[in-house]
């Protein structure tokens, strides 16, 4: 006889998006089951650097800024909820960041963009930069400081979310690989590993694997894996006091003296292997920014698979052609930073509530239009 499990809401994917949504739903009294094809909280959510840029919803106009700003607003509330539940410390703290630029015009434009979003941003000339970061390489002379930038330690945050789910009665099950979904306007059951799981509503939040899961549908979404390698050095606590960013790469100092160097962007399928060339390139990048890092020991290295999308923005909402399947996929480099906002919005949609922000520009339908346009070329 086939075992049958019934739940109100089924979440496919136990990463930071799925687990955060589950916490929001459990706080509403909903019965939630989260399944993952492997171990929960171990993919891109675990592997990232945990940078949390600032923003304010009242001044956010682009789709990215609205979701980023909502998340910035909700991070303190989520952290308080985790503390109230007695979960482990995720090391959330406001550490600030310095963004390096090769020319003043680009730095001035960056200040304009950040202040337009309501964030504090300060242009640093060469003297200011040396005072803020005396360790920086002499070749850098212009930067922007974001004093409100925060960070969280990804593995510890994921552990806290799992603890919260357990305390709130959310069931999280691993090694349950959801099959490719059939075309159905109103799907209410799936068969997984010889088990039947019945549900009223489903959320797909399975990261880089979401594209394959939806590939058989008329409304498939172009989500694909993008490998990011990270190297971790061990230095003395306080060696770096702030995040340093240069274009799309960064140095993130932890309180215990560890420094994350990230990250590559590679189209390598679903391989999560690190490479000698990738790690060597990251180490050289770190030394070029802060020469004193060159001699620090490498203590760890890893890679994660970001869920890429054509415009590097997520798709959040009801799956086109379905009445009860929702998606929150394609966050690319921003899954962890946008997880509080995405979780709040997804939970609201699953409960027939109005989301806290306008989802224009994040709707799944925009990718369907893109596919149609490409097919007509």
N, C-alpha and C positions, 0 to 999 in steps of 0.2 A: 504494500500500500504506500502511495506517495505521501510524504509528510507535507502538511499544509501549514503555512505561517500567514497570519493575517495582521495587517497594520493599517493605520489610517494614511500615513504618508511614508513612502519608500524613497530613500535617498541613495542614489548610486554614486559612490565615491566618498571615501572617508578622509579627504584632505581638509585643508583649512576652510574651504567654502562649504563643503557638506557638513562638517562638524559645527561650524558657527551657525549655519541655518538650523541645524538640529537643536542647538541650545535655545535659539529664538522660538522655535516651535514648541519645545518642551515647556518653556516659560508661559506659553499660551494654553498649556494643558493638552497638547496634541500627542497622540501615540505615534512614535517615530521609530523606524528601523533604518539603519544605515548599513549598507553592504559595500565591501571592497574586494577587488580581485586578488589583492595581496594583503599585507599587513596594513592596518590603518595608520594614517599620519606618517607615511614614510616616503612620499614621492616629492614633487616639486615644492610642496608646502614646507617640508622638513629641510630641503636642501638650500633654500634661499638665504639671503643675508639679513632680512628683517628690517629694511629701511622704510620709514614711515614719513613721507613728505607732508608738509602742512597744506591747509586750504580751508576755505570757509564757504558754506553752502550758499549764503545770501549773495555772494559775489562770484559764484561759479556759473559760467555760461556754456562751456563746452561739455560734451558727454563725459569725457575723462575727468574734467575738473569737478563736475557734480558728484560723481561717484567717489572720487578721491576725497573731496571735501566732506561728504557725508561720513565716510570712514574715519577721517581725522576727528570729526565731532564725536563719533561713537567709540573710538578706542578707549578713552578713559572710562566710559560707562561699562564697556565689556570687561575691562580689567577689574573694575570694582565688583562686577558680578562674579567673576572668577574668585576674587578674594573672599567675597561673602560666602561662597560655596566651600571655602577651605581648600582651594586648589593650589598647586605649587606656583611659586613665583616665576613669571615668564620674563623677568628682567626688562620690562617696559620702562623706558626712561627717555627724557628729552635731552639729547646730547648735542643737537645742532649739526650743521654740515657746512662745508666749504666747497663750492663748485669752481673748478679751475677753468680758465678760458685763455685762448691764445691771443685774443685781441679785445680791446676795450669795448668796441661797438657790440660785440656779441654779449659781453657781460652786462652792458647797459640794457640791452633788449631782454635779457633774462630777468633783471630786476623789474623791468616794466611788466613782464608776464606774471611774475610771482605776486607783485603788489596788486595787480588787477584781480587776482584770485583772493585777495584779502590777507595774504601772508606777509610777514615781515621779511624784507630782503635788503641787504646792505652791500653796496659796491665797495670792494677793497682794492686800494692801490697797492703798489709794491711795499711801501712802508707798513701799511695796515696788515698786509698778508704776512710779512715777516714777524710782526708782533703777535699775530694770532697763531701762526704756525712756524715757529723758528726752525723746525726740522725740514721744511719744504725745500726742494731743489731750487737753486738760485735762478734757474731758467724760467721760473714762473713769476709773473709780476702783476697779474690781475685776476681777481676772483670775486665771487658773490657769497656772502654768508647768509645762511638760513637758520636763525637761532631757534626756531620752533620745530625743526626736524627732530623726530624721535626714532627710536629703534626698539625692537623686541627680539629676543633670542628664539629663533624658529622652533628648534626641537622642544624647548621648554614650554613654549606657547601651545604647541600641538599636544604635549602631554597634559597640560592644564585643561585643554578643551576635551580631551578624552575623559579626564576625571570629572569634569562638569557633566558630560553626557551620562556617565555612570550614576552620578548623584541625582540627576534629574529623571532617571528612568528610561533614557534612550538606549535602545539595543543596538550595539555595534558588532557586526560579524565580519570576520575576515575570510579570505580564500573562497569567496563566492563571486564567480565571474558572471556578470550579467550578459546574456546573449545579445546579439544584434537584434534590435527591436523590429518587430513586424509592422507593416503598414496597418494602422488601426486608428480610427478616429477616437475610440474610447477604450483604451487598453486598461485592464484591471487585474492582470495576473501575468507572471513570468515563471518559467521553469529554470531553476538554477541548481546544478549538481544533484539532480534527481529530486529536488524539492520544489514545491509550488508556493510562490509568494503572492498573496493577494493584497491589493491596496486600493485606496480611493484616488490618490494622487501620487505622482512620481516626480522627483527632481533629478535630472542628470547633472552631476558635478564631478565628472571623472577625469578632469584635466586633459592631458594630451591624448588620452584614449577615447575621448568623447566622439571624435570624428569617426572612428571605426565602429563605435556602438550605434551611431546614427546613419551609417553609410548606406544601409539598405532602404532607407526611407526616401520618399519624394522630397522631403524637407531636410536632407542631410546638411550638416554644417562643416565648412572647411577649416576644422581645427586640426593642427598637426604638431608633432613634437619638435622642439628646438632645444638642443642640449646646451646646458650651461655648466662649465667647470668652475670650481672654486678651490683656492688654496688657502690654508690656514697656518699662520705663523704664531710662534709663542714669543712674546716680549714681556717686559716688566709692566705691571699695571700702571696706567697713566702715561705711557709712552706717547700715545695719541689720545687726545681728549675729544675729538670730533670726527665725524664721517668726512671723508674726502672723495669727491666725485670728479671725474674727468670724462666728459661725453657719457658713454654708456658703461664705463668701468668705475670701480670704486675700491676704497679701503674702509672697512668697518671695524672699529676697535671695540672689543668687549671689556667688561669691567675687570675680568681676571687677567687682562694683558694679551689675550689672543686677538689676532688681527685677521679678518677675512679679506681676501683679495678676489674680486670677481669682475666680470665673469665673461666667459666666452659665449659666443652665439654660433651654434653649429647645427647644420642639418645632417644628422647622423642616424636617422631613423629612431628606433627605440633603444639604442645603445646608451647605457649610463656609465660606460667605462671612461676613466680619465686617460689622458694621453701625455706622454713626456713633453711634447711640443706645447700642448695647451698649458700645462702647469709651469713650464719654463717661461712662456710668454707672460703669464700672470706675475711671476716673480720679478721679471725684468720691468714690467709696468710699475710694480710697487717700488722698486729701487730707483726708477726714473723720477717718481714723485717724491719719495722720501729716501734719500741715499742710506740712511741709518737702518733701513729694513733689510738691506742686502745680506747682512750676516746673521739674521735671526733664523732659528731652526724651523724647518717645515714640519709641522706636527700632524697635519691631516690634509686630505684632499678628497674631493667627491664631485659628483655631477648629478644634476637633476634635469628633468624634461619639462620645459615650459610648454604650456598649451598655446601655441601661436595661432594667430588669426590674420586675415589679409590686412586689416587696419590696426592691428595690435590692441584692439579693444574687445571686451567680452560681449557675449550675447546673453541677455538676461530676459526671460519672459516665457510665455506659453509657446510651445513648439508649434509652428504653423501646421495646420491640418489635424491637430489634436485638441481634445477638450480637457485633458487632465495630465498631460506630460509637460513639465516645465524644464528649462535649461538655465544653467549659470556656468558658462564655459568660455574658454578663449581669453583668459586674463593675461596671457603672455608673461611679462615680467612683474605684473602688479597684483598677483593673486593674494598674497598675504596682506599687503598694505590695504587692498580694497575689500578684504574679507568681512569686516564689520558691516560696511554698507551693503555689500552684496548679500550677506546673510539676512540682514534686516529686510531688504527689498524682496528677496526670494521668499522669506517666511510670510511677508504680507501678501504676496501674490498667491501663495498656496492656501492662504486663509481668506481669500476674497476680500482683502483689504487694499486700500489705496496705498501705493508705495510712497515713501517719504520724498522722493525726487522724481522729476520728469525723466522717463527712460528713453526719450527720443535720442536716436543715434546709437542705442545699445540693443535695440530690438532684434531678434533673430531674423526677421524678414529681410533685413538689409543684405544679408549674405545670399539669400535666395535671389534677390534682384541682381546681385553681382554675378552669380552663376548663370543667370539668364542672359545677361549682357555679354558674357564671355562666349557662350554657346552660339551667339548670333554673329560673332566676328567672322 
